[in-house]
Amino acid sequence: MLWGTESSLWNALKGGACGAVSAFANAAPYAAIALWEAHRTREEAAGVDWQSRIAPPAELVGVRFGVPGLKHAMDLNGYYGGPPRLPWTILSPAEKLEVQDAFADLKS
């Protein structure tokens, strides 16, 4: 089974999921891999820590700001997110700052 919600990925992996389909990983692949490695090596404390670090920014780009938020997060981390296609619009300066703050400690 593959999981698609980053906010509960750690619990899904512990419950038997074998991987994830993660939009969040496009913006912060190291964080997603670190969570998987914590699961693979059975490091509970590290997994819980990574899950707590991933959940808030994943909520921003997965639910609140959607595609424009994900694309901005990708741009912040050195990947090409680019402008979103219509009907999406780019984030406001305040929204961009919120995404930047959420991804500050998840640089890849």
Backbone as a ProteinNet text record, in pm:
[ID]
protein_1_A
[PRIMARY]
MLWGTESSLWNALKGGACGAVSAFANAAPYAAIALWEAHRTREEAAGVDWQSRIAPPAELVGVRFGVPGLKHAMDLNGYYGGPPRLPWTILSPAEKLEVQDAFADLKS
[TERTIARY]
83.4	0	89.1	55.9	125.1	38.8	103.8	34.2	46.9	-51	-47.5	-61.3	-60.6	-77.4	45.2	124.4	249.8	229	115	92.8	78.7	55	43.9	130	233.8	316	385.3	439.5	511	419.8	298.1	205.1	165.1	152.4	118.3	230	354.5	467.8	473.6	452.1	451.8	337.4	228.3	112.2	117.1	224.1	238.7	247.7	233.1	249.6	392.7	409.5	543.4	607.6	539.5	594.8	491.6	524.1	434.1	436.2	325.4	315.8	310.9	421.5	437.6	471	377.6	406.6	510.6	500.7	593	738.2	764.7	901.6	963.2	882.7	937.2	1009.4	962.1	1021.1	1128.5	1114.9	1210.5	1239.5	1308.2	1332.2	1413.3	1509.5	1590.6	1504.6	1409.6	1322.4	1238.6	1187.2	1106.7	1191.7	1311.8	1401.8	1443.5	1467.7	1507.8	1397.9	1273.2	1162.8	1158.9	1175	1176.7	1292.3	1409.5	1526.4	1506	1442	1412.6	1320.9	1226.4	1138.5	1216	1295.5	1369.9	1465.4	1527.6	1625	1563.3	1431.1	1355.6	1401.8	1427.8	1466.3	1342.3	1271.3	1143.8	1157.5	1255.8	1271.3	1297	1380.9	1410.2	1286	1211.1	1089.7	985.9	967.3	871.8	919.4	1050.1	1105.4	1083.7	1117.8	1099.4	952.3	866	722.7	674.8	721.7	679.2	735	849.5	907.8	841.6	796.6	736.3	590.2	516.6	371.5	327.5	379.6	330.6	357.6	480.3	499.2	421.2	404.6	326.7	181.2	130	-7	-19.9	81.4	77.3	72.7	162.1	170	71.7	21.1	-70.7	-216.5	-248.2	-388.6	-414.3	-341.6	-372.9	-340.6	-216.9	-176.6	-173.1	-176.3	-182.2	-63.7	-92.3	11.1	98.6	42.4	130	227.1	180.7	268.1	378.2	343.8	443.6	548	504.3	598.3	691.4	637.9	723	823.8	779.7	871.2	981.6	948.6	1050.2	1151.7	1103.2	1193.6	1286.6	1232.9	1313.4	1427.6	1405.4	1504.4	1593.5	1591.1	1682.9	1632.1	1506	1445.5	1362	1316.7	1233.4	1087.9	1018.1	874.1	804.8	855.2	800.8	664.4	609.2	476.9	367.4	263.4	153.5	69.1	10.3	-77.6	-214.1	-285.7	-421.4	-507.8	-598.2	-653.4	-577.5	-468.8	-390.3	-321.6	-294.3	-217.4	-98.6	0.3	116.4	74.5	153.8	125	150.1	80.2	104.7	238.3	296.9	422.7	412.5	300.4	282.6	275.4	207.8	198.7	334.3	410	544.8	632.9	621.5	699.7	659.9	531.7	484.4	542.1	543.3	601.8	751	816.1	961.1	994.3	917.7	940.5	917.2	814.4	782.2	890.8	955.9	1058	1199.7	1214.4	1347.3	1443.3	1395.2	1486	1478.6	1420.3	1408.4	1482.7	1585.9	1664.4	1727.2	1722	1777.8	1915.9
-115.7	0	123.6	221.2	349.6	452.3	544.6	647	779.6	868.5	994.8	1117.8	1101.8	1215.5	1227.9	1333.3	1348.4	1373.7	1431.1	1463.4	1339.7	1224.1	1101.4	988.8	1024.1	924	830.4	882.7	797.4	686.8	722	621.7	522.9	569.4	478.8	378	424.4	333.3	230.8	276	183.4	83.7	125.3	37.8	-55.2	-46.1	-140.6	-82	49.6	108.8	84.6	62.2	32.6	152.3	265.8	384.2	494	600.6	715.3	777.4	836.5	921.4	1061.8	1134.8	1257.5	1376.8	1470.5	1595.4	1674.7	1669.3	1739.9	1705.5	1581.8	1536.9	1609	1668.7	1748.5	1871.8	1926.3	2047.6	2017.8	1908.6	1875.3	1725.2	1677.5	1533.6	1476.7	1552.2	1500.1	1467.6	1554.3	1531	1404.8	1386.2	1267.1	1140.6	1146.9	1031.3	1004.2	1109.6	1091.7	1021.7	1055.2	987.7	840	812.2	673.3	596.4	657.4	590.7	564.1	656.3	633	512.6	499.9	382.2	255	262.3	144.6	93.3	185	146	136.8	150.8	138.5	236.8	359.5	465.3	547.7	505.5	567.2	716.7	754.7	896	983	935.2	1011.6	1021.5	914.2	915.9	1013.3	1012.8	1105.7	1249.6	1272	1405.3	1453	1369.1	1408.7	1429.3	1346.5	1364.2	1498.1	1536.9	1665.4	1783.1	1765.5	1871.5	1880.6	1768.2	1763.9	1807.6	1774.5	1795.2	1939.9	2040.9	2177.3	2227.5	2214.1	2260.2	2176	2048.1	1963.8	2008.3	2049.8	2101.3	2229	2315.7	2439.9	2413.6	2326.7	2304.8	2200.4	2117.8	2014.4	2052.3	2139	2171.5	2321.5	2398.6	2542.2	2619.1	2608.6	2684.8	2600.8	2471.2	2383.1	2395.8	2384.6	2384.6	2509.9	2630.6	2747.9	2743	2692.2	2680.5	2579.1	2466.9	2364.1	2416.7	2485.2	2539.2	2642.5	2725.8	2824.1	2753.6	2651.6	2576	2510.5	2459.6	2400.7	2506.5	2623.9	2733.2	2769.6	2773.4	2808.3	2710.6	2584.4	2480.3	2449.4	2536.5	2520.1	2435	2396.6	2321.3	2418.1	2375.2	2463	2426.8	2511.2	2496.9	2577	2698.8	2786	2840.2	2919.7	2976.6	2871.8	2879.7	2784.4	2818.6	2716.6	2738.4	2787	2850.9	2893.9	2772.9	2780.1	2897.3	2939.4	2872.1	2909.1	3042.9	3111.2	3235.5	3222.6	3307.4	3303.2	3347.6	3308.9	3345.1	3493.5	3548.9	3687.4	3692.1	3809.9	3818.9	3762.4	3784.3	3731.5	3578.7	3523.3	3377.6	3316.8	3383.8	3336.1	3333.2	3434.5	3440.2	3328	3296.8	3187.7	3053	3029.4	2906	2904.8	3017.3	3025.8	2993.3	3047	3019.4	2871.1	2811.9	2670.7	2576.5	2613.6	2528	2566.4	2660.5	2712.7	2604.4	2507.8	2404.4	2275.2	2281.5	2162.2	2180.2	2258.3	2278.1	2147.6	2123.3	1998	2022.2
0	0	0	-80.5	-81.8	-9.9	58.4	134.6	62.3	76.3	5	91.7	222.4	311.7	400.1	378	450.7	599.4	637.1	777.9	865.8	805.7	884.3	826.3	754.4	686.6	784	892.3	987.8	1040.6	1079.9	1131.1	1022.7	899.7	790.3	766.4	769	750.2	862.5	984.1	1097.6	1087.8	1022.4	1008.7	888.9	808.7	699.5	560.3	546	413.1	366.4	237	186	117.5	112.7	50.3	44.8	-28.2	-34.1	-172.8	-209.4	-326.3	-268	-279.3	-203.1	-290.9	-301.3	-371.4	-292.7	-160.9	-72.4	-103.3	-140.3	-168.2	-287.1	-372.9	-482.8	-431	-320	-263.8	-160.2	-87.6	18.3	17.8	-85.3	-95.5	19.8	71.2	181.1	302.5	333.2	448.4	428.8	308	280.3	289.6	237.3	243.1	387.4	464.1	604.3	684	657	725	686.3	557.8	512.5	576.1	580.2	639.7	788.5	858	999.9	1015.5	925	928.9	895.3	790.2	744.8	851.7	924.3	1026.7	1165.8	1172.1	1297.4	1405.6	1363.5	1457.1	1489.8	1592.4	1630.2	1659.2	1737.4	1774.9	1652	1562.1	1440.5	1352.4	1341.6	1260.4	1313.1	1443.3	1504.5	1484.8	1500	1480	1336	1238.5	1098.2	1066.1	1121.2	1095.5	1148.5	1266.4	1322.5	1242.3	1179.5	1096.8	959.6	908.1	775	774.5	877.5	877	850	920.2	894	751.1	697.5	560.1	458.6	485	394.1	391.5	505.3	512.5	429	435.9	357.5	208.1	159.3	14.3	-35.1	53.2	9.6	19.8	115.9	140.1	127.3	201.3	210	82.3	32.1	-86	-212.4	-200.4	-315.7	-410.3	-538.4	-641.9	-637.6	-624.4	-618.6	-499.8	-386.1	-269.5	-291.3	-352.1	-380.9	-478.9	-581.5	-680.2	-617.3	-528.5	-461	-369.6	-298.6	-211.1	-293.2	-410.3	-497.4	-540	-578	-615.6	-499.7	-378	-260.1	-237.7	-270.6	-243.4	-363.1	-463.3	-575.6	-689.9	-685.7	-795.4	-877.3	-994	-1074.5	-1054.9	-980.8	-967.6	-1076.2	-1093	-1196.6	-1161.6	-1250.3	-1224.8	-1243.6	-1164	-1181.2	-1304.2	-1363.4	-1478.6	-1429.9	-1519.3	-1488.4	-1458.5	-1368.2	-1301.7	-1175.1	-1144	-1025.3	-1047.7	-940	-945.9	-852.2	-870.4	-782.3	-642.2	-544.4	-406.4	-383.1	-286.6	-245.8	-172.3	-156.3	-81.3	61.4	127.1	263.1	261.3	162.3	150.7	118.4	30.2	-2.2	121.9	204.4	327.9	423	428.3	513.7	467.6	338.3	284.8	311.1	290.3	315.4	459.8	553.3	695	727.4	667.3	693.8	642.4	531.1	471.2	511.8	603.6	639.9	687.5	764.9	815.2	734.8	616.5	531.2	399.3	398.5	276.2	232.5	103.4	50.4	-5.2
[MASK]
++++++++++++++++++++++++++++++++++++++++++++++++++++++++++++++++++++++++++++++++++++++++++++++++++++++++++++

